[in-house]
Structure formats: C-alpha cells, structure tokens
Amino acid sequence: MKIADRVHAGKVHINEQTVSDEANAPFGGVGASGTGSRFGGATANIEAFTEGQWLTVRPDIAPYPF
C-alpha cells in the first residue's frame, strides 16, 4: 500500500480487476483534473478542499478467468 500513497490518482487497484468498482462512489478527479467534487452545495464543501482515494487490495493474485 506504500505505492498507493505515492500515486497521485483517485482510484488505485492492487492485484484486483476493476469490475468490482462501485459505480456510484463519489469521484470528481484529483488535482486539476475534473470538477465533479467541487460542485453540489453544502454537502460538497468538504470534497472541494480534500481529495479522496479509492484503494482496492487483493492479497493474492486473481484467478484467471475472473
């Protein structure tokens, strides 16, 4: 998980495919990319000044086919 702290990205998957993503998880971009987290009224104020990061970790290699 040390690499996830160094990667400037909103979603990081380690040994896991993206099919398990939650499509309705809030994500508006990281840094200057995207503006989705900067709009939305009072509930979006925290998101306007913070950045979330989605981290998926699977302790073993995913079986193929998944």
Distance bins in CASP14 RR format, pairs under 12 A and 6 or more apart:
PFRMAT RR
TARGET T0000
AUTHOR 0000-0000-0000
RMODE 2
METHOD distances of the structure
MODEL  1
1 7 0 0 0 0 0 1 0 0 0 0 0
1 12 0 0 0 0 1 0 0 0 0 0 0
1 13 0 0 0 0 0 1 0 0 0 0 0
1 14 1 0 0 1 0 0 0 0 0 0 0
1 15 0 0 0 0 0 1 0 0 0 0 0
1 53 0 0 0 0 0 1 0 0 0 0 0
1 55 1 0 0 1 0 0 0 0 0 0 0
1 56 0 0 0 0 0 1 0 0 0 0 0
1 57 1 0 0 1 0 0 0 0 0 0 0
1 59 0 0 0 0 0 1 0 0 0 0 0
2 12 0 0 0 0 0 1 0 0 0 0 0
2 14 0 0 0 0 0 1 0 0 0 0 0
2 55 0 0 0 0 0 1 0 0 0 0 0
2 57 0 0 0 0 0 1 0 0 0 0 0
3 9 0 0 0 0 0 1 0 0 0 0 0
3 12 1 0 0 1 0 0 0 0 0 0 0
3 13 0 0 0 0 0 1 0 0 0 0 0
3 14 1 0 0 1 0 0 0 0 0 0 0
3 15 0 0 0 0 0 1 0 0 0 0 0
3 53 0 0 0 0 0 1 0 0 0 0 0
3 55 0 0 0 0 0 1 0 0 0 0 0
3 57 0 0 0 0 0 1 0 0 0 0 0
4 10 0 0 0 0 1 0 0 0 0 0 0
4 11 0 0 0 0 1 0 0 0 0 0 0
4 12 1 0 1 0 0 0 0 0 0 0 0
4 13 0 0 0 0 1 0 0 0 0 0 0
4 14 1 0 0 1 0 0 0 0 0 0 0
4 52 0 0 0 0 0 1 0 0 0 0 0
4 53 1 0 0 1 0 0 0 0 0 0 0
4 54 0 0 0 0 1 0 0 0 0 0 0
4 55 1 0 1 0 0 0 0 0 0 0 0
4 56 0 0 0 0 1 0 0 0 0 0 0
4 57 0 0 0 0 1 0 0 0 0 0 0
5 12 0 0 0 0 1 0 0 0 0 0 0
5 14 0 0 0 0 0 1 0 0 0 0 0
5 53 0 0 0 0 1 0 0 0 0 0 0
5 55 0 0 0 0 1 0 0 0 0 0 0
6 12 0 0 0 0 1 0 0 0 0 0 0
6 53 0 0 0 0 0 1 0 0 0 0 0
7 13 0 0 0 0 0 1 0 0 0 0 0
7 14 0 0 0 0 0 1 0 0 0 0 0
7 30 0 0 0 0 1 0 0 0 0 0 0
7 53 0 0 0 0 1 0 0 0 0 0 0
7 54 0 0 0 0 0 1 0 0 0 0 0
7 55 0 0 0 0 1 0 0 0 0 0 0
8 29 0 0 0 0 0 1 0 0 0 0 0
8 30 1 0 0 1 0 0 0 0 0 0 0
8 31 1 0 0 1 0 0 0 0 0 0 0
8 32 0 0 0 0 0 1 0 0 0 0 0
8 33 0 0 0 0 1 0 0 0 0 0 0
8 51 0 0 0 0 1 0 0 0 0 0 0
8 52 0 0 0 0 0 1 0 0 0 0 0
8 53 0 0 0 0 1 0 0 0 0 0 0
9 27 0 0 0 0 0 1 0 0 0 0 0
9 28 0 0 0 0 0 1 0 0 0 0 0
9 29 0 0 0 0 1 0 0 0 0 0 0
9 30 1 0 0 1 0 0 0 0 0 0 0
9 31 0 0 0 0 0 1 0 0 0 0 0
9 33 0 0 0 0 1 0 0 0 0 0 0
9 51 0 0 0 0 1 0 0 0 0 0 0
9 52 0 0 0 0 0 1 0 0 0 0 0
9 53 1 0 0 1 0 0 0 0 0 0 0
9 54 0 0 0 0 1 0 0 0 0 0 0
9 55 0 0 0 0 1 0 0 0 0 0 0
9 56 0 0 0 0 0 1 0 0 0 0 0
10 21 0 0 0 0 0 1 0 0 0 0 0
10 25 0 0 0 0 0 1 0 0 0 0 0
10 26 0 0 0 0 0 1 0 0 0 0 0
10 27 1 0 0 1 0 0 0 0 0 0 0
10 28 0 0 0 0 1 0 0 0 0 0 0
10 29 1 0 0 1 0 0 0 0 0 0 0
10 30 1 0 1 0 0 0 0 0 0 0 0
10 31 0 0 0 0 1 0 0 0 0 0 0
10 33 0 0 0 0 1 0 0 0 0 0 0
10 34 0 0 0 0 0 1 0 0 0 0 0
10 37 0 0 0 0 0 1 0 0 0 0 0
10 50 0 0 0 0 0 1 0 0 0 0 0
10 51 1 0 0 1 0 0 0 0 0 0 0
10 52 1 0 0 1 0 0 0 0 0 0 0
10 53 1 0 1 0 0 0 0 0 0 0 0
10 54 1 0 1 0 0 0 0 0 0 0 0
10 55 0 0 0 0 1 0 0 0 0 0 0
10 56 0 0 0 0 0 1 0 0 0 0 0
11 18 0 0 0 0 1 0 0 0 0 0 0
11 20 0 0 0 0 0 1 0 0 0 0 0
11 21 1 0 0 1 0 0 0 0 0 0 0
11 22 0 0 0 0 0 1 0 0 0 0 0
11 23 0 0 0 0 0 1 0 0 0 0 0
11 25 0 0 0 0 1 0 0 0 0 0 0
11 26 0 0 0 0 0 1 0 0 0 0 0
11 27 1 0 0 1 0 0 0 0 0 0 0
11 28 0 0 0 0 0 1 0 0 0 0 0
11 29 0 0 0 0 1 0 0 0 0 0 0
11 30 0 0 0 0 1 0 0 0 0 0 0
11 51 0 0 0 0 0 1 0 0 0 0 0
11 52 0 0 0 0 1 0 0 0 0 0 0
11 53 1 0 0 1 0 0 0 0 0 0 0
11 54 1 0 1 0 0 0 0 0 0 0 0
11 55 1 0 0 1 0 0 0 0 0 0 0
11 56 1 0 0 1 0 0 0 0 0 0 0
12 18 0 0 0 0 0 1 0 0 0 0 0
12 21 0 0 0 0 0 1 0 0 0 0 0
12 30 0 0 0 0 0 1 0 0 0 0 0
12 52 0 0 0 0 0 1 0 0 0 0 0
12 53 1 0 0 1 0 0 0 0 0 0 0
12 54 1 0 0 1 0 0 0 0 0 0 0
12 55 1 0 1 0 0 0 0 0 0 0 0
12 56 1 0 0 1 0 0 0 0 0 0 0
12 57 0 0 0 0 1 0 0 0 0 0 0
13 19 0 0 0 0 0 1 0 0 0 0 0
13 20 0 0 0 0 1 0 0 0 0 0 0
13 21 0 0 0 0 1 0 0 0 0 0 0
13 53 0 0 0 0 0 1 0 0 0 0 0
13 54 0 0 0 0 1 0 0 0 0 0 0
13 55 0 0 0 0 1 0 0 0 0 0 0
13 56 1 0 1 0 0 0 0 0 0 0 0
13 57 0 0 0 0 1 0 0 0 0 0 0
13 58 0 0 0 0 1 0 0 0 0 0 0
13 62 0 0 0 0 0 1 0 0 0 0 0
14 54 0 0 0 0 0 1 0 0 0 0 0
14 55 1 0 0 1 0 0 0 0 0 0 0
14 56 1 0 0 1 0 0 0 0 0 0 0
14 57 1 0 1 0 0 0 0 0 0 0 0
14 58 1 0 0 1 0 0 0 0 0 0 0
14 59 0 0 0 0 1 0 0 0 0 0 0
14 60 0 0 0 0 0 1 0 0 0 0 0
14 61 0 0 0 0 0 1 0 0 0 0 0
14 62 0 0 0 0 0 1 0 0 0 0 0
15 55 0 0 0 0 0 1 0 0 0 0 0
15 56 0 0 0 0 1 0 0 0 0 0 0
15 57 1 0 0 1 0 0 0 0 0 0 0
15 58 1 0 1 0 0 0 0 0 0 0 0
15 59 1 0 0 1 0 0 0 0 0 0 0
15 60 1 0 0 1 0 0 0 0 0 0 0
15 61 1 0 1 0 0 0 0 0 0 0 0
15 62 1 0 0 1 0 0 0 0 0 0 0
15 63 0 0 0 0 0 1 0 0 0 0 0
15 66 0 0 0 0 0 1 0 0 0 0 0
16 54 0 0 0 0 0 1 0 0 0 0 0
16 55 0 0 0 0 1 0 0 0 0 0 0
16 56 1 0 1 0 0 0 0 0 0 0 0
16 57 1 0 0 1 0 0 0 0 0 0 0
16 58 1 0 1 0 0 0 0 0 0 0 0
16 59 0 0 0 0 1 0 0 0 0 0 0
16 60 0 0 0 0 0 1 0 0 0 0 0
16 61 0 0 0 0 1 0 0 0 0 0 0
16 62 1 0 0 1 0 0 0 0 0 0 0
16 63 0 0 0 0 0 1 0 0 0 0 0
16 66 0 0 0 0 1 0 0 0 0 0 0
17 56 0 0 0 0 1 0 0 0 0 0 0
17 58 0 0 0 0 1 0 0 0 0 0 0
17 61 0 0 0 0 0 1 0 0 0 0 0
17 62 1 0 0 1 0 0 0 0 0 0 0
17 63 0 0 0 0 0 1 0 0 0 0 0
17 64 0 0 0 0 0 1 0 0 0 0 0
17 65 0 0 0 0 0 1 0 0 0 0 0
17 66 1 0 1 0 0 0 0 0 0 0 0
18 54 0 0 0 0 0 1 0 0 0 0 0
18 56 0 0 0 0 1 0 0 0 0 0 0
18 58 0 0 0 0 0 1 0 0 0 0 0
18 62 0 0 0 0 0 1 0 0 0 0 0
18 66 0 0 0 0 0 1 0 0 0 0 0
19 56 0 0 0 0 0 1 0 0 0 0 0
19 62 0 0 0 0 0 1 0 0 0 0 0
19 65 0 0 0 0 0 1 0 0 0 0 0
19 66 1 0 0 1 0 0 0 0 0 0 0
20 54 0 0 0 0 0 1 0 0 0 0 0
20 56 1 0 0 1 0 0 0 0 0 0 0
20 57 0 0 0 0 0 1 0 0 0 0 0
20 58 0 0 0 0 1 0 0 0 0 0 0
20 62 0 0 0 0 0 1 0 0 0 0 0
20 66 0 0 0 0 1 0 0 0 0 0 0
21 27 0 0 0 0 1 0 0 0 0 0 0
21 54 1 0 0 1 0 0 0 0 0 0 0
21 55 0 0 0 0 0 1 0 0 0 0 0
21 56 1 0 0 1 0 0 0 0 0 0 0
22 54 0 0 0 0 1 0 0 0 0 0 0
22 56 0 0 0 0 0 1 0 0 0 0 0
23 54 0 0 0 0 0 1 0 0 0 0 0
25 37 0 0 0 0 0 1 0 0 0 0 0
25 52 0 0 0 0 1 0 0 0 0 0 0
25 53 0 0 0 0 0 1 0 0 0 0 0
25 54 1 0 0 1 0 0 0 0 0 0 0
25 55 0 0 0 0 0 1 0 0 0 0 0
25 56 0 0 0 0 0 1 0 0 0 0 0
26 36 0 0 0 0 1 0 0 0 0 0 0
26 37 1 0 0 1 0 0 0 0 0 0 0
26 38 0 0 0 0 0 1 0 0 0 0 0
26 39 0 0 0 0 0 1 0 0 0 0 0
26 40 0 0 0 0 0 1 0 0 0 0 0
26 43 0 0 0 0 1 0 0 0 0 0 0
26 44 0 0 0 0 1 0 0 0 0 0 0
26 46 0 0 0 0 0 1 0 0 0 0 0
26 47 1 0 0 1 0 0 0 0 0 0 0
26 50 0 0 0 0 0 1 0 0 0 0 0
26 51 0 0 0 0 0 1 0 0 0 0 0
26 52 0 0 0 0 1 0 0 0 0 0 0
26 53 0 0 0 0 0 1 0 0 0 0 0
26 54 0 0 0 0 1 0 0 0 0 0 0
27 33 0 0 0 0 0 1 0 0 0 0 0
27 34 0 0 0 0 1 0 0 0 0 0 0
27 35 0 0 0 0 0 1 0 0 0 0 0
27 36 0 0 0 0 1 0 0 0 0 0 0
27 37 1 0 0 1 0 0 0 0 0 0 0
27 47 0 0 0 0 1 0 0 0 0 0 0
27 51 0 0 0 0 0 1 0 0 0 0 0
27 52 1 0 0 1 0 0 0 0 0 0 0
27 53 0 0 0 0 1 0 0 0 0 0 0
27 54 1 0 0 1 0 0 0 0 0 0 0
28 34 1 0 1 0 0 0 0 0 0 0 0
28 35 1 0 0 1 0 0 0 0 0 0 0
28 36 1 1 0 0 0 0 0 0 0 0 0
28 37 1 0 1 0 0 0 0 0 0 0 0
28 38 1 0 0 1 0 0 0 0 0 0 0
28 39 0 0 0 0 1 0 0 0 0 0 0
28 40 0 0 0 0 0 1 0 0 0 0 0
28 44 0 0 0 0 1 0 0 0 0 0 0
28 47 1 0 0 1 0 0 0 0 0 0 0
28 48 0 0 0 0 0 1 0 0 0 0 0
28 50 0 0 0 0 0 1 0 0 0 0 0
28 51 0 0 0 0 1 0 0 0 0 0 0
28 52 0 0 0 0 1 0 0 0 0 0 0
28 53 0 0 0 0 0 1 0 0 0 0 0
28 54 0 0 0 0 0 1 0 0 0 0 0
29 35 0 0 0 0 1 0 0 0 0 0 0
29 36 1 0 0 1 0 0 0 0 0 0 0
29 37 1 0 0 1 0 0 0 0 0 0 0
29 38 0 0 0 0 1 0 0 0 0 0 0
29 47 0 0 0 0 0 1 0 0 0 0 0
29 50 0 0 0 0 0 1 0 0 0 0 0
29 51 1 0 0 1 0 0 0 0 0 0 0
29 52 0 0 0 0 1 0 0 0 0 0 0
29 53 0 0 0 0 0 1 0 0 0 0 0
29 54 0 0 0 0 0 1 0 0 0 0 0
30 36 0 0 0 0 0 1 0 0 0 0 0
30 37 0 0 0 0 1 0 0 0 0 0 0
30 47 0 0 0 0 0 1 0 0 0 0 0
30 50 0 0 0 0 0 1 0 0 0 0 0
30 51 1 0 1 0 0 0 0 0 0 0 0
30 52 1 0 0 1 0 0 0 0 0 0 0
30 53 1 0 0 1 0 0 0 0 0 0 0
30 54 0 0 0 0 0 1 0 0 0 0 0
31 37 0 0 0 0 1 0 0 0 0 0 0
31 38 0 0 0 0 0 1 0 0 0 0 0
31 48 0 0 0 0 0 1 0 0 0 0 0
31 49 0 0 0 0 0 1 0 0 0 0 0
31 50 0 0 0 0 0 1 0 0 0 0 0
31 51 1 0 0 1 0 0 0 0 0 0 0
31 52 0 0 0 0 0 1 0 0 0 0 0
31 53 0 0 0 0 0 1 0 0 0 0 0
32 38 0 0 0 0 0 1 0 0 0 0 0
32 51 0 0 0 0 0 1 0 0 0 0 0
33 51 0 0 0 0 0 1 0 0 0 0 0
34 47 0 0 0 0 0 1 0 0 0 0 0
34 51 0 0 0 0 0 1 0 0 0 0 0
35 44 0 0 0 0 0 1 0 0 0 0 0
35 47 0 0 0 0 0 1 0 0 0 0 0
35 48 0 0 0 0 1 0 0 0 0 0 0
36 44 0 0 0 0 1 0 0 0 0 0 0
36 47 0 0 0 0 1 0 0 0 0 0 0
36 48 0 0 0 0 1 0 0 0 0 0 0
36 51 0 0 0 0 0 1 0 0 0 0 0
37 43 0 0 0 0 0 1 0 0 0 0 0
37 44 1 0 0 1 0 0 0 0 0 0 0
37 45 0 0 0 0 0 1 0 0 0 0 0
37 46 0 0 0 0 1 0 0 0 0 0 0
37 47 1 1 0 0 0 0 0 0 0 0 0
37 48 1 0 0 1 0 0 0 0 0 0 0
37 49 0 0 0 0 1 0 0 0 0 0 0
37 50 0 0 0 0 1 0 0 0 0 0 0
37 51 1 0 0 1 0 0 0 0 0 0 0
37 52 0 0 0 0 1 0 0 0 0 0 0
38 44 1 0 0 1 0 0 0 0 0 0 0
38 45 0 0 0 0 1 0 0 0 0 0 0
38 46 0 0 0 0 0 1 0 0 0 0 0
38 47 1 0 0 1 0 0 0 0 0 0 0
38 48 1 0 1 0 0 0 0 0 0 0 0
38 49 0 0 0 0 1 0 0 0 0 0 0
38 50 0 0 0 0 0 1 0 0 0 0 0
38 51 0 0 0 0 0 1 0 0 0 0 0
39 45 0 0 0 0 0 1 0 0 0 0 0
39 47 0 0 0 0 1 0 0 0 0 0 0
39 48 0 0 0 0 1 0 0 0 0 0 0
40 46 0 0 0 0 0 1 0 0 0 0 0
40 47 0 0 0 0 1 0 0 0 0 0 0
40 48 0 0 0 0 1 0 0 0 0 0 0
41 47 0 0 0 0 1 0 0 0 0 0 0
41 48 0 0 0 0 1 0 0 0 0 0 0
42 48 0 0 0 0 0 1 0 0 0 0 0
44 50 0 0 0 0 0 1 0 0 0 0 0
46 52 0 0 0 0 0 1 0 0 0 0 0
56 62 0 0 0 0 0 1 0 0 0 0 0
58 66 0 0 0 0 0 1 0 0 0 0 0
END
